[in-house]
Amino acid sequence: MPLSRRKFLKGAICLPAIPFIDLSLLVSSTDIFKGSDTFSRVRPTDPLWPSQEKWELLNKAVHDNLIKIESPWAPCKTSQAGTSCAELFKNLKNPYYISDNPALTQVSGWLHAWTSKPSEYAVVAKNTSDVVAAVNFARKNNLRLVVKGGGHSLLGTSNAADSLLIWTKAMNEIVLHEKFIAKGCEEKQEPVPAVTVGAGALWIDVYDAVTTKAGRYVQGSGCTTVSVGGLIQSGGFGSFSKNYGLAASGLLEAEIVTADGSVKTVNACNDPELFWALKGGGGGSFGIVTKLTLKTRQLPKYFGAVFGKIKANSDAAFKNLIARIIDFYQDRLFNPHWGEHIRFYPDNTVHIQMLFQGLNKKQARKLWEPFCDWINSVPGDYTWEEKLETAHLPAKRLWDATFLKKFAPEFIITDDRPHAPGKNFYWAGNAEHAGQFLLSYHSAWLPAYLLEKEKRNILVESLFSATREWALSLQFNKGLAGAPQEEISAAKDTAMNPAVVDAFALAIIAGDCDPAFPEHDPGLKEKDEADRINKAMDKLRKIIPDAGAYVSESNFFEKHWHRSSWGSNYERLLQVKKDYDPQGLFFVYHGVGSEEWSDDGFVKLR
């Protein structure tokens, strides 16, 4: 079928409607999964790949919402300097542009690991019945199945060549509840304020509805373009998780399509094991989540930030600065008020970007005064490259694009495409993530015992040693030690690695370069940088050899990913997988049960 340039760059074409459906064409005469423990999924070059007639019938079954995906970056192969190619790479720095295209992913690839490649077809799911039809079609025709909402997977799990994509982006309805009780739990639960969200909604949509318009809080992502379904299934952290806990802990109920095409409403009373697995067991492993209900909270009066940059004038002064920051964190910031991160760089600089809740600007500034006084007392050792600033705003306005454009434009970037919704913005600090190509990426939870006085020197030496190779970030909101006890208890009732409740921070050491779709031929510099990143994490891991990692920010090459991502919860998760997806229809790299498959999910190994 000939394509116009406009449709080609958009990345998808719609199949024509079919006036008559023979449902037998949507399924094989014998279920391919039965009677065999080993098999390969089909590719377009295989004889068993569905015929065009079958695809057209699926299109009819999903109400003309099946699209044939075309590569949006093909022009770059023929004319690297062409206008179309340049425009594409400009757009790749807008995460909303990426999320609106089924052929693209927010991460474009990972050195020697994976490169973003579009599926053959996508079902643009508008409702649960579309998802059911797609799941049944994939199962009966032995297809590689992929699900994508916002497409933020670092490990590349929201894309796969030669696959059928279920794209949930259009499933974004949001309904607020004053009093919600999960189905079947009427005698066991008290009604609570909540919000029901389509799995493909982005967090900016939820914050706009829940916080900006309704004046409530829901624990979600710090990044506005992450999808709701993906975050909840990975456990999920936001800037204020030190107070409100895991995003997954707020899940009250979910609707999910399982491998047999059933639609289940799961909660603490119905299918409780599956419900538990959805709270941090990893997206795309147990079924296709279509709808989630999350509890909402009372909004604090203010949200605020403290930010600045310090330069140490020697290695010795830098090590002392690390020690002072660790002491200061333990003494003043190790509590539910504080989240976000402090970064340590090889050039002996420290970037402070901390957020707070439950305080005002005056209280926060007063709290930081002893630290600032110490820096100012030794001017020969330290220089403020950016003076420490403190700011706050009404909590209801944190995700209010209109307010931010007027009063804090330097902190946000708006979606400047014609006809883009006015609420669409992303934080300026997240701009580098859109389309990024990863060189290496590691995370590790730092247990709170490292803050004990007799352990702090070991921690400081390790942090300093790691920064001799690469920059290191301590994400304090991504460890729950110091959180309220009720949030600790709630986190223990999720599938997350139990290490999260004992960690004061998540250490991240990573590096990236500009977008590279779909091919990347890294030179020696990139390989050298990846080696340095790996060496930096090796130095840190000397004091935490068995530390867990956040599944959404884990190392692609992690050998012991079962233990790293889920710890003692893995065997329980594996049993849920066997109960609800015994043939492994749902596959994601390093997801639960993926050890039975080849890395691309096409060949069953055992």
Buried (B, 14 or more C-beta within 10 A) or exposed (E): EEEEEEBBBBBBBEBEEBEEBEEEBBBBEEEBBEEEEEBEBBBEEEEBBBEEEBBBBBBBBBBBBBBBBBBBBBBBEEEEEEEBBBEBBEBBBBBBBBBBBBBBBBBBBBBBBBBBBBBBBBBBBBBBBBBBBBBBBBBBBBBBBBBBBBBBBBBBBBBBBBBBBBBBBBBBEBEBBEEBBBBBBEEEBEEBBBBBBBBBBBBBBBBBBBBBEBEBBBBBBBBBBBBBBBBBBBBBBBBBBBBBBBBBBBBBBBBBBBBBBEBBBBBBBBBEBBBBBBBBBBBBBBBBBBBBBBBBBEBBEBBBBBBBBBBBBEEEBBBBBBBBBBBBBBEBBBEBBBBBBBBBBBEBBBBBBBBBBBBBBEBBBEBBEEBBEBBEEEEEBBEBEEEBEBBBBBBBBBBBBEBBEEEBEEBBBBBEEEEBEEBBBBBEBBEEBBBBBBBBBBBBBBBBEBBEEEBBEEBBBBBBBBBEBBBBBBBBBBBBBBBBEEBBEBBEEBBBBBBBBBBBBBBBBBBBBEBBBBEBEBEEEBEEBBBBBBBBBBBBBEBBEEBBBBBBBBBBBBEEBBBBBBBEBBEBBBEBBEBBBEBBBBBBBBBBBBEBBEEBBBEBEE
